[in-house]
Amino acid sequence: MADLDKLFGIDAATIEKLKGEGIETIEAFYEIAKHVDSRAELSEKTGIDNFKLEELSSTAGNFILMMDCVWE
């Protein structure tokens, strides 16, 4: 599990708002933000722009994929 501060492009205020909703990791964030409905709900609860959440979700998905890569 990776802490939210490891996510490229995320700022401290966004991290604080997400942690206020109990979202502590990139993986937990991605599980919510990858779905349109739950992302919209998260946007409403936190005041974070829906488009910003969509961008961060894409970055989080890429981060998770890259965690599984083996570099030779």
C-alpha positions, 0 to 999 in steps of 0.5 A, a space after each residue: 500500500 502506498 501513501 497518498 503523498 507518493 501520488 504525482 500531482 497531488 497537493 497537501 490540501 487534497 491529501 488532507 481532504 481525502 484523509 478526512 474521508 478515511 482514504 489513506 492510500 493510493 489504492 483506496 483512492 483509486 478504488 473509489 475514484 475510478 468509478 464515475 458515480 463514486 468519484 462524483 460523490 467524493 467530489 461533493 463530499 470533499 469539495 475537490 473538483 471532479 475533473 481533478 479527481 479524474 486526473 488523479 485517478 488516472 495517475 493512481 491507476 498508472 502508479 498501481 500498474 507500475 508497482 507490479 513491473 519488474 525492471 531488468 
